[in-house]
Amino acid sequence: MATSTRDRLRQIVPLVGTVLLFGLILRTTDLAKFSAALRTADLLRYGLTVSITSVIVWLYDTACVTWLIGQTLRDRGRALPWKTLLPVKAASYAINAINYHAATLAMAWLVGKRKQVSFLEATGALALLSYLDLVAVAGMVAAGLMLAPDVVAAQPGLQAWLQGVTVAIFVGAVASVLLLQSGWKLPLLVKLRALPVLRPLAALSPGAMVVGIVLRTGLVMAYAAINMQLMACFGMQPTWGRMLVVLPILTVVGTVPISVSGIGTTQVLMRVLYAPFVADGRDAAPVIDAFSTAMIVGFVGVRLVVALPFLRGILAELREQKTS
């Protein structure tokens, strides 16, 4: 398949998926109850929470990226301080509204150019952030399964899958420390450490990796707390144990590029995973649909506002990079 055809499909599939999935939600929800859930929600508190936390997350997330680049690419090119990466991270939110992976690659283009390293090495450095997120999320799932084992007790298949994936992630993290981040001089390991895409991981010391996991765990837990505050605005009653299990599942599904910003995919799944949080006798699906729609629109809207002042300059730099 030609590259241009693949590019068109990457643009079209999320749009078509969004329309189809959102149409499914509209056809299968009670619109009167959906509207009632919006009318009775504390939308002022909701809007303030989304706006304030979006800015805080932007600042914190940029600090994590700054720290990671400083750890993995510290001997390459000029330093990239926090304030110079704030516009890059902000602009990535606009691209992320269409496709999560495209946003990461766009950031890699810019970091590679500014640090004067290859695109592969810059991609490897930024992919480490997702890798640390994965370990943090696995820890979140493990804690959730201990605190609220009843969440998946009725679904032994899902429970076994979550446990298996969690163990695999932890084993992979330990293996990377032993094989890539250790001082072992085996010829194969030396060659692997020299690969541009793996060089950033090899440059991250085990101690720094622990720091990174702690930093990203803080962000993951913040997302859980934010979601719980937003649910309370809709009269929902979330619990920490269940949130620690279900939020990672929703996060992974939301990054699958078959819809825009996870619209539709996460909303359909929320109907099942968040149903116990609607404990006041209301029909759960319309309440969850109202909450999820407001959340996606709210966060995407605020992030676009944050990105707007920086977007023109960043897109111009990206176009220059691609044509150079």
Long-range contacts (C-beta under 8 A, 24 or more apart in sequence): 10-99, 10-102, 10-257, 11-98, 13-257, 13-258, 14-98, 14-99, 14-257, 14-258, 14-259, 14-260, 15-260, 17-258, 17-259, 17-260, 17-264, 17-265, 18-259, 18-260, 18-263, 18-264, 20-264, 21-259, 21-263, 21-264, 21-265, 21-267, 21-268, 22-263, 22-264, 22-267, 24-264, 24-268, 25-264, 25-267, 25-268, 25-289, 28-285, 29-285, 29-286, 29-289, 30-283, 30-285, 30-286, 31-286, 33-282, 33-283, 33-286, 33-287, 34-286, 34-289, 34-290, 35-290, 36-286, 37-234, 37-282, 37-286, 37-287, 37-289, 37-290, 37-291, 38-290, 38-294, 40-235, 41-233, 41-234, 41-235, 41-290, 41-291, 41-294, 42-233, 43-233, 43-294, 45-233, 46-230, 46-233, 46-234, 46-294, 46-298, 47-298, 49-226, 49-229, 49-230, 49-233, 50-230, 50-295, 50-298, 50-299, 50-302, 51-302, 53-222, 53-226, 54-299, 54-302, 54-303, 54-306, 55-302, 55-306, 57-219, 57-222, 57-223, 57-226, 58-86, 58-89, 58-90, 58-93, 58-303, 58-306, 59-86, 60-218, 60-219, 60-222, 61-89, 61-219, 62-86, 62-89, 64-129, 64-212, 64-215, 64-216, 64-219, 65-89, 65-107, 65-126, 65-129, 67-211, 67-212, 67-215, 68-125, 68-126, 68-128, 68-129, 68-132, 68-212, 69-111, 69-115, 69-125, 71-203, 71-204, 71-205, 71-208, 71-212, 72-124, 72-125, 72-128, 72-199, 72-200, 72-201, 72-203, 72-204, 73-111, 73-115, 73-117, 73-121, 73-122, 73-125, 73-200, 73-203, 74-203, 76-115, 76-116, 76-117, 76-121, 77-114, 77-115, 77-116, 77-117, 78-114, 78-115, 78-116, 80-111, 80-114, 80-115, 84-114, 86-310, 87-309, 87-310, 87-313, 87-314, 88-310, 88-314, 90-306, 90-307, 90-309, 90-310, 91-307, 91-310, 91-311, 91-314, 91-315, 92-307, 93-303, 93-304, 93-306, 93-307, 94-303, 94-304, 94-307, 94-308, 94-311, 96-261, 96-303, 97-260, 97-261, 97-300, 97-303, 97-304, 98-260, 98-261, 99-257, 100-254, 100-255, 100-257, 101-255, 101-257, 104-130, 106-318, 109-318, 109-321, 109-322, 110-314, 110-317, 110-318, 110-321, 113-317, 113-321, 117-196, 118-196, 120-196, 120-197, 121-196, 121-197, 121-199, 121-200, 123-197, 124-196, 124-197, 124-198, 124-199, 124-200, 124-201, 125-200, 127-197, 128-200, 128-201, 128-204, 128-212, 129-216, 131-201, 132-209, 132-212, 132-213, 132-215, 132-216, 133-216, 133-219, 133-220, 134-169, 135-169, 135-170, 135-173, 135-213, 135-216, 136-213, 136-216, 136-217, 136-219, 136-220, 137-220, 137-248, 137-251, 137-252, 138-165, 138-166, 138-169, 138-170, 138-248, 139-213, 139-217, 140-217, 140-220, 140-221, 140-224, 140-244, 140-247, 140-248, 141-165, 141-166, 141-244, 141-245, 141-248, 142-166, 143-244, 144-241, 144-242, 144-243, 144-244, 144-245, 144-246, 145-245, 147-240, 147-241, 147-244, 148-239, 148-240, 148-241, 148-242, 148-244, 148-245, 151-241, 151-242, 151-245, 151-246, 152-245, 162-245, 173-209, 176-201, 177-206, 177-209, 181-205, 181-206, 181-209, 220-247, 220-248, 223-247, 223-251, 227-295, 230-291, 230-294, 230-295, 231-274, 231-277, 231-291, 234-287, 234-290, 234-291, 234-294, 235-278, 235-280, 235-282, 235-287, 236-274, 236-277, 236-278, 236-279, 236-287, 236-288, 236-291, 237-277, 237-278, 237-279, 237-280, 238-274, 238-277, 239-277, 242-273, 242-276, 242-277, 246-273, 246-274, 249-273, 261-296, 261-300, 262-296, 263-296, 266-292, 266-296, 267-292, 267-293, 267-296
